[in-house]
Amino acid sequence: RAARESDVRRLRLDLAERVEVAARRISALTRQLARRNEDVNRQDEQFTAAQIEFNEGLRTLPELVEDRLELEAARLNEVSTRFALLRETMELKALSNSLIPAGIGQDRSLYGPQ
């Protein structure tokens, strides 16, 4: 019995640590996503300006292509960060569901008439 209680205690500590790590990652990814959005906006403005300069003969096609590639790289970074944030959020939700004792929410009579 003592060994079982020790195992349960260890599992709870492990679960609590995993929840804390996931929450910290979500916080960091949220801040990173805000920076990525700013990067996309900045690169979009730069590309728009580059297009105008190209149309006026002030930029070459390779320069315009380079600006477009930088914009697309910024967009890709933003999407990758958004995906990582969503994945980490799902991990936290899964861990949170692990904290709910078995059987909770399964008794439909608690929700009123069906």
C-alpha positions, -999 to 999 in steps of 0.1 A, spaced: 0 0 0 28 24 9 45 17 -24 13 24 -43 8 57 -25 44 66 -33 38 57 -70 7 79 -70 25 107 -54 53 104 -79 28 104 -108 11 135 -94 44 154 -91 54 143 -126 20 155 -140 22 188 -121 57 194 -135 45 186 -170 16 210 -166 39 238 -154 64 232 -183 35 233 -208 22 265 -193 56 282 -195 60 271 -231 26 285 -239 36 318 -224 69 319 -243 52 309 -276 25 335 -271 52 362 -268 71 347 -297 40 347 -319 35 384 -312 70 391 -324 65 369 -355 33 389 -363 53 421 -361 80 406 -384 54 396 -410 39 432 -409 74 447 -412 83 424 -441 50 430 -458 56 468 -456 91 464 -469 79 442 -498 52 467 -507 78 495 -508 101 473 -528 73 467 -554 68 504 -558 105 510 -562 107 481 -587 78 496 -607 96 530 -607 128 513 -619 147 518 -586 151 481 -578 161 451 -598 140 419 -601 165 399 -580 162 425 -552 124 423 -554 125 385 -553 148 386 -523 123 409 -505 95 385 -514 115 355 -500 121 374 -468 83 381 -465 75 344 -471 101 333 -446 85 356 -420 51 341 -428 64 306 -425 80 314 -391 47 329 -380 27 298 -391 53 274 -374 51 293 -342 13 293 -343 13 256 -349 37 251 -319 15 272 -297 -16 252 -307 2 219 -302 14 230 -267 -21 242 -259 -35 208 -268 -8 191 -247 -18 213 -217 -55 204 -222 -47 167 -224 -27 170 -192 -54 189 -175 -79 162 -184 -55 138 -167 -61 157 -135 -98 150 -136 -106 118 -116 -120 89 -137 -158 89 -140 -162 127 -136 -185 140 -163 -196 105 -174 -228 105 -154 -252 121 -178 -280 124 -152 -260 153 -137 -267 174 -168 -305 174 -164 -332 158 -187 -319 146 -220 
